[in-house]
Amino acid sequence: MPKIGTYRANSVIYFQGDQGDKVFVLQSGRVSLNYNDIETGKDIHEVIQTGEFFGVKSAMGRYPREENAVVLQDAAILVFTAPEFEQFAASNIRIIIKMLKVFSNQLRRIHKQVENLMENTSSVNPETGLFRTGEYYLRNRMFSQARYVFSRYLTYYPSGRMTEQAGRFLETAETSLARYGDGKGPAPLAGTSTTKPSAPSSAVATPEPKAPAASGQAISDVAKDYYNAVSILTQEKYQEALKEFKRIAEATDDQEYAGKAQFDMGRCLFAMAQWDAAIQHFTGIVQRNPRHADMADILFIMGQSWEKKGDAARAQGFYKKVVSMPGDEDSSARIKAKKAMNAMGGA
C-alpha cells in the first residue's frame, strides 16, 4: 500500500540524476519541479498542483530523475512504489488517460525544441557543434552530459582543433560532478547567461582554442584512452569498459590516469553487481593509496556494496566515514552517504 510522506518547506524530495522507483502524488502543500529547458538553457520551475503525480517517467522507465523536486510549502505526499502505482493505474482508467495527455504534451514540446536546435545547428560543422554542445552543458552545470559529450569529442576528434580544450573541459566536468553533482555548484565557465549549443556566449572566460602547435600541447595518448573508456562506461558497456580501464591502469606510468582508471574499475565491478569483487578492489586501493583523490566516493561505493550484500552494520560504518571526512559539506559523496544512512534509519 502507498504511504503518506510529510516534507518540510525547502527540503528536496529527489535530485536530478538520482535513481528512484517511487511515484509521488501531491495531497497538500506546494512542490516545484526544477530543470533546464533544453532549447534555451533557462531554469524552468513547474509547480505541481494538488492531486497531480510526479516522478512517474523515471520510476517506471528506471532511468535517472530529470529534475529536482523541491518543496516550496510543507507538503503531504502519497508515495507509491512503481509496482503499486502500476496496480493503481491499471484499475483507474482516468489516471491512464491523464498520464497519456501529460506525456503527449511533453513529447510535443521536446520535439519542437529539438527541431529548433537542429535548425540552428545545421550550418555548423559536426566537430564544432559537438564541442559547443559540451560547452553548453558545462556552462549550465549539466556535468554528466558534459562529461559524455567531451569524451565523445575526444574519441571522434583525437587530433581535432579543440582537443586540448575539450580535455580540460572534460576534467572540469568530472571534478564538478564528483564535487557537487548535476545542477549544483558554481558554473565552471564564466558568465551566467545561457545560450543554445550553436551560439556559445561571448562571456566564456577561456579564449577560442587553437590547434596544437606541437605534440606536447595535445592531449596525451593515455588521456585519450582513458576518456574513450569513460565513454564506454557511460554507455553501460561495463565489461568492455572494465577491460579498458584495467589495461590503462597496468600499462601507464602516469599516476593520475592510473589512479582514475583504478577507481573506474571498481565502478564497473559495482555496476555489474559484483559486490565482493568491488569491495576487494576498493580495499586494495585504500591500502595502497589512502590519499586517493576519489576516497570519499570509494568509501561510499564500498558502503553500497555491503548494503547490497545485506550487511547493514558495515554499510553504515562506511557511510559514517564518508560523512565524517573533512572537506566540502555539500560534496556529492557526503550528500549521498547521508541519504543512504537516513534510508537505513541511521543517525
Backbone torsions as a table, in degrees:
resi	resn	phi	psi	omega
1	MET	NA	144.1	177.5
2	PRO	-64.5	156.3	-178.6
3	LYS	-117.0	154.9	175.8
4	ILE	-92.6	125.4	176.9
5	GLY	-111.2	141.0	177.4
6	THR	-109.3	125.9	-176.9
7	TYR	-123.7	132.0	-179.3
8	ARG	-80.8	154.6	176.7
9	ALA	-57.3	141.4	179.0
10	ASN	76.5	2.4	174.3
11	SER	-84.9	165.9	-179.4
12	VAL	-117.5	124.0	-179.6
13	ILE	-74.3	-43.8	172.5
14	TYR	-157.1	157.3	-179.9
15	PHE	-102.8	153.8	172.2
16	GLN	-57.8	132.4	-179.1
17	GLY	96.2	-14.5	177.4
18	ASP	-66.4	148.9	170.6
19	GLN	-93.7	137.1	-179.9
20	GLY	-161.2	150.8	179.4
21	ASP	-118.7	22.6	-178.2
22	LYS	-105.3	142.2	174.1
23	VAL	-113.7	138.9	-173.2
24	PHE	-119.1	142.1	174.0
25	VAL	-126.9	122.7	-176.8
26	LEU	-77.4	122.7	178.8
27	GLN	-98.9	-37.7	177.0
28	SER	-157.3	161.2	-177.6
29	GLY	91.9	-164.9	-178.3
30	ARG	-136.2	135.4	178.6
31	VAL	-132.8	140.2	178.1
32	SER	-119.9	135.8	172.9
33	LEU	-98.6	117.2	-174.4
34	ASN	-110.4	127.8	179.8
35	TYR	-157.1	174.0	179.7
36	ASN	-98.8	135.8	173.5
37	ASP	-67.4	128.1	-174.1
38	ILE	-70.0	-19.8	-178.5
39	GLU	-89.1	-47.5	-174.4
40	THR	-100.7	-19.1	-176.2
41	GLY	80.2	0.0	-178.7
42	LYS	-71.7	150.5	176.1
43	ASP	-71.6	129.2	177.5
44	ILE	-109.6	133.0	177.3
45	HIS	-120.8	103.6	-176.9
46	GLU	-101.8	109.4	-176.9
47	VAL	-82.1	126.9	-179.9
48	ILE	-81.0	135.0	178.5
49	GLN	-91.0	154.2	178.2
50	THR	-55.1	130.8	-179.7
51	GLY	93.8	-11.3	179.9
52	GLU	-85.1	152.3	177.6
53	PHE	-104.2	157.8	176.7
54	PHE	-152.6	161.3	-176.5
55	GLY	82.0	11.5	-173.3
56	VAL	-72.1	-49.1	-173.0
57	LYS	-60.8	-46.8	-177.4
58	SER	-69.7	-36.1	179.8
59	ALA	-68.3	-45.7	-177.8
60	MET	-76.4	-33.8	-179.4
61	GLY	-87.5	-8.9	178.3
62	ARG	58.9	46.3	173.1
63	TYR	-130.8	164.9	-173.1
64	PRO	-58.9	151.3	178.0
65	ARG	-59.1	143.4	-176.4
66	GLU	-97.0	-3.6	-175.9
67	GLU	-152.1	168.7	170.5
68	ASN	-93.7	129.9	177.5
69	ALA	-101.0	106.6	-172.4
70	VAL	-112.0	133.7	179.8
71	VAL	-85.3	119.4	179.7
72	LEU	-89.0	-31.6	-179.3
73	GLN	-144.6	141.2	-178.3
74	ASP	-37.4	128.3	-171.1
75	ALA	-130.9	145.7	169.6
76	ALA	-108.1	125.6	-172.1
77	ILE	-131.3	132.4	175.4
78	LEU	-83.2	124.9	-174.1
79	VAL	-113.0	117.6	177.5
80	PHE	-104.4	145.7	161.1
81	THR	-76.8	163.4	-179.8
82	ALA	-58.0	-45.8	178.6
83	PRO	-63.0	-37.9	178.6
84	GLU	-63.5	-41.2	-179.5
85	PHE	-68.8	-37.3	176.5
86	GLU	-59.2	-45.6	-179.5
87	GLN	-65.3	-41.1	179.9
88	PHE	-63.7	-46.0	-177.9
89	ALA	-67.2	-36.7	-177.9
90	ALA	-62.8	-27.1	-178.7
91	SER	-98.2	6.4	-177.0
92	ASN	-138.1	94.9	-175.2
93	ILE	-62.5	-28.3	179.9
94	ARG	-66.1	-35.8	177.8
95	ILE	-64.8	-43.1	-179.4
96	ILE	-62.8	-44.7	179.7
97	ILE	-62.5	-41.4	179.7
98	LYS	-63.3	-42.7	178.9
99	MET	-62.4	-43.4	-179.7
100	LEU	-61.0	-40.3	178.5
101	LYS	-64.3	-45.7	-179.4
102	VAL	-61.8	-49.1	-177.4
103	PHE	-66.4	-36.9	179.1
104	SER	-63.2	-43.7	178.4
105	ASN	-63.8	-41.3	179.6
106	GLN	-64.1	-42.9	-179.8
107	LEU	-64.2	-40.0	178.0
108	ARG	-63.7	-41.4	179.9
109	ARG	-64.8	-44.8	179.9
110	ILE	-64.7	-41.2	179.1
111	HIS	-58.5	-43.7	-179.2
112	LYS	-65.7	-40.4	179.7
113	GLN	-65.2	-43.6	178.6
114	VAL	-64.6	-39.7	178.5
115	GLU	-59.9	-43.4	178.6
116	ASN	-64.6	-40.2	178.3
117	LEU	-62.9	-42.4	-179.2
118	MET	-64.6	-38.5	178.2
119	GLU	-63.7	-38.8	-176.8
120	ASN	-77.8	-17.3	-178.7
121	THR	-107.2	2.7	-174.8
122	SER	-64.5	-27.3	-178.2
123	SER	-91.0	0.0	-177.7
124	VAL	-97.4	135.4	179.7
125	ASN	-67.4	154.9	-172.3
126	PRO	-57.8	-39.5	-178.6
127	GLU	-62.9	-49.6	179.6
128	THR	-64.2	-40.8	179.9
129	GLY	-61.8	-41.9	179.9
130	LEU	-64.9	-43.2	-179.5
131	PHE	-64.2	-44.0	-179.0
132	ARG	-65.9	-33.6	176.2
133	THR	-63.1	-42.7	176.3
134	GLY	-61.8	-41.2	176.7
135	GLU	-59.6	-44.0	-179.4
136	TYR	-58.9	-48.6	-179.9
137	TYR	-62.6	-42.1	-177.9
138	LEU	-66.1	-43.2	-179.2
139	ARG	-61.5	-32.1	-177.5
140	ASN	-97.9	16.9	174.3
141	ARG	60.8	29.3	174.5
142	MET	-96.1	73.0	-164.9
143	PHE	-68.0	-38.5	-179.4
144	SER	-65.7	-38.6	177.4
145	GLN	-67.6	-40.9	178.5
146	ALA	-62.8	-41.3	179.3
147	ARG	-60.5	-44.2	-179.1
148	TYR	-64.8	-46.2	-175.9
149	VAL	-64.8	-45.4	-179.2
150	PHE	-68.2	-32.2	175.9
151	SER	-67.0	-36.7	176.5
152	ARG	-68.4	-38.1	177.9
153	TYR	-58.2	-46.8	-177.6
154	LEU	-67.5	-27.3	177.2
155	THR	-74.0	-44.9	-176.5
156	TYR	-79.1	-31.7	-175.0
157	TYR	-129.3	63.2	-177.0
158	PRO	-61.7	-21.7	177.3
159	SER	-121.4	29.9	-176.0
160	GLY	-72.4	172.8	-177.3
161	ARG	-66.3	-27.2	-176.2
162	MET	-116.8	24.9	-176.2
163	THR	-61.3	-47.4	-178.3
164	GLU	-60.3	-45.3	179.9
165	GLN	-65.5	-40.1	179.8
166	ALA	-63.0	-37.8	177.8
167	GLY	-62.8	-42.4	179.0
168	ARG	-67.3	-41.9	-179.2
169	PHE	-66.7	-35.4	178.3
170	LEU	-62.8	-44.5	178.4
171	GLU	-63.8	-37.9	177.4
172	THR	-62.1	-43.7	179.5
173	ALA	-62.9	-43.2	179.9
174	GLU	-63.2	-46.4	-178.7
175	THR	-63.7	-44.5	-178.9
176	SER	-66.2	-38.7	178.9
177	LEU	-63.4	-43.1	179.8
178	ALA	-68.7	-35.9	-174.7
179	ARG	-81.7	-42.1	-172.9
180	TYR	-114.2	-33.7	-170.7
181	GLY	90.0	161.6	-178.4
182	ASP	-58.4	136.3	174.2
183	GLY	79.5	4.0	-176.4
184	LYS	-123.5	166.9	177.5
185	GLY	82.5	174.5	179.3
186	PRO	-70.7	151.3	177.8
187	ALA	-67.4	124.7	-177.4
188	PRO	-63.7	-29.6	179.0
189	LEU	-100.9	137.4	-177.2
190	ALA	-61.6	149.3	179.1
191	GLY	96.0	135.9	-177.1
192	THR	-103.3	-8.5	179.8
193	SER	-72.1	148.9	-178.9
194	THR	-111.3	147.9	-179.1
195	THR	-136.2	166.9	174.1
196	LYS	-75.0	156.3	-179.2
197	PRO	-54.9	-30.1	-175.5
198	SER	-80.2	-8.9	-176.9
199	ALA	-138.8	73.1	-177.4
200	PRO	-62.6	146.0	-175.3
201	SER	-67.7	144.9	175.9
202	SER	-73.3	-7.8	-179.5
203	ALA	-80.1	-4.0	178.3
204	VAL	-59.7	129.1	-172.8
205	ALA	-71.6	-30.2	-175.7
206	THR	-79.7	143.9	-179.5
207	PRO	-72.5	164.6	176.5
208	GLU	-58.8	122.4	-176.7
209	PRO	-63.6	145.7	179.2
210	LYS	-111.1	157.7	178.1
211	ALA	-65.3	138.8	179.6
212	PRO	-57.9	130.6	-179.8
213	ALA	-81.7	-22.2	-179.6
214	ALA	-147.8	162.2	-175.8
215	SER	-62.6	-27.4	-179.8
216	GLY	-65.5	-21.5	-179.4
217	GLN	-85.6	-19.5	-176.4
218	ALA	-79.7	160.1	176.7
219	ILE	-63.6	141.1	-174.4
220	SER	-69.6	160.9	179.9
221	ASP	-63.2	-39.0	-179.1
222	VAL	-67.0	-34.3	177.5
223	ALA	-65.9	-42.2	177.9
224	LYS	-59.7	-44.9	179.7
225	ASP	-62.1	-41.8	-178.5
226	TYR	-64.2	-46.4	-178.2
227	TYR	-67.0	-31.7	174.7
228	ASN	-65.3	-39.7	177.8
229	ALA	-66.3	-38.1	176.4
230	VAL	-60.9	-41.4	178.1
231	SER	-60.5	-41.7	178.2
232	ILE	-63.1	-40.1	179.5
233	LEU	-63.3	-42.6	-179.2
234	THR	-65.7	-20.0	176.2
235	GLN	-86.9	4.4	178.1
236	GLU	66.0	26.0	173.3
237	LYS	-93.3	72.0	-166.2
238	TYR	-65.6	-42.1	-178.7
239	GLN	-64.0	-43.6	179.5
240	GLU	-65.6	-42.0	179.3
241	ALA	-64.3	-40.1	179.5
242	LEU	-58.5	-43.9	179.2
243	LYS	-62.1	-40.9	-179.6
244	GLU	-67.3	-44.4	179.6
245	PHE	-63.8	-39.3	179.5
246	LYS	-64.7	-42.1	178.7
247	ARG	-61.6	-42.8	180.0
248	ILE	-64.4	-46.7	-177.8
249	ALA	-61.2	-35.1	-176.8
250	GLU	-85.7	-24.8	-172.0
251	ALA	-96.3	-25.7	-171.5
252	THR	-93.9	149.7	172.7
253	ASP	-96.8	-2.9	179.5
254	ASP	-77.9	107.3	-174.7
255	GLN	-62.8	-34.0	-179.3
256	GLU	-62.4	-51.6	-176.2
257	TYR	-76.8	-26.8	173.6
258	ALA	-63.6	-43.1	178.5
259	GLY	-64.4	-42.3	177.4
260	LYS	-60.8	-45.8	-177.3
261	ALA	-64.3	-39.9	178.6
262	GLN	-62.8	-41.7	177.9
263	PHE	-61.9	-45.4	-177.0
264	ASP	-70.5	-24.4	172.1
265	MET	-60.1	-43.4	178.2
266	GLY	-63.8	-38.5	177.7
267	ARG	-61.5	-40.5	179.0
268	CYS	-63.8	-44.5	-180.0
269	LEU	-60.9	-42.3	178.5
270	PHE	-64.3	-43.3	-178.6
271	ALA	-63.2	-28.2	178.9
272	MET	-88.2	8.4	178.2
273	ALA	65.6	25.9	175.8
274	GLN	-94.0	73.9	-171.1
275	TRP	-61.3	-47.1	-178.6
276	ASP	-62.1	-43.1	-179.9
277	ALA	-65.2	-38.5	178.8
278	ALA	-64.3	-44.8	179.2
279	ILE	-61.4	-46.0	-179.7
280	GLN	-62.9	-42.3	-179.1
281	HIS	-64.0	-48.4	-178.2
282	PHE	-69.0	-32.9	175.7
283	THR	-60.2	-41.0	176.9
284	GLY	-61.6	-41.3	178.8
285	ILE	-63.5	-44.6	-179.4
286	VAL	-60.7	-40.4	-179.1
287	GLN	-70.6	-38.2	-178.4
288	ARG	-80.1	-34.8	-173.4
289	ASN	-140.7	77.8	-176.6
290	PRO	-66.5	-9.4	178.0
291	ARG	-110.1	27.9	-179.9
292	HIS	-56.3	140.4	-176.7
293	ALA	-60.8	-26.5	-177.8
294	ASP	-105.8	29.0	-172.7
295	MET	-59.2	-41.6	-179.0
296	ALA	-61.0	-42.9	179.3
297	ASP	-68.6	-35.7	177.8
298	ILE	-61.1	-48.5	-178.7
299	LEU	-65.6	-35.9	178.8
300	PHE	-65.1	-44.3	-179.7
301	ILE	-67.4	-34.4	175.0
302	MET	-62.8	-41.2	176.5
303	GLY	-61.5	-42.9	178.2
304	GLN	-62.5	-38.4	-179.8
305	SER	-63.4	-44.1	177.9
306	TRP	-65.2	-36.8	178.1
307	GLU	-64.2	-41.3	178.2
308	LYS	-63.3	-31.5	179.2
309	LYS	-79.4	-7.0	177.7
310	GLY	91.3	9.7	179.1
311	ASP	-99.9	87.1	-175.2
312	ALA	-65.5	-36.2	-176.9
313	ALA	-64.1	-45.8	178.8
314	ARG	-67.8	-38.0	177.9
315	ALA	-60.3	-47.1	178.9
316	GLN	-60.0	-37.4	179.3
317	GLY	-60.4	-42.8	179.2
318	PHE	-70.6	-39.5	178.4
319	TYR	-61.6	-40.5	-179.8
320	LYS	-65.2	-35.6	177.3
321	LYS	-62.5	-42.2	179.9
322	VAL	-63.0	-45.9	-178.1
323	VAL	-64.5	-33.5	-177.0
324	SER	-85.3	-6.6	-179.4
325	MET	-67.0	141.9	176.4
326	PRO	-68.6	151.0	179.0
327	GLY	137.0	-161.2	-174.8
328	ASP	-66.3	123.1	179.0
329	GLU	-64.2	-25.8	-177.2
330	ASP	-101.4	19.8	179.9
331	SER	-65.1	151.0	-178.0
332	SER	-58.8	-44.9	-177.8
333	ALA	-63.6	-41.3	-179.4
334	ARG	-64.8	-44.1	179.6
335	ILE	-61.7	-44.4	-179.3
336	LYS	-65.7	-37.8	179.8
337	ALA	-66.4	-41.0	178.1
338	LYS	-63.3	-42.4	179.3
339	LYS	-63.9	-40.1	180.0
340	ALA	-65.7	-41.1	178.0
341	MET	-63.3	-44.5	179.9
342	ASN	-62.7	-39.3	-180.0
343	ALA	-65.3	-29.4	179.2
344	MET	-90.1	-1.1	179.8
345	GLY	84.0	18.2	178.8
346	GLY	-81.3	169.3	-179.9
347	ALA	-75.3	NA	NA
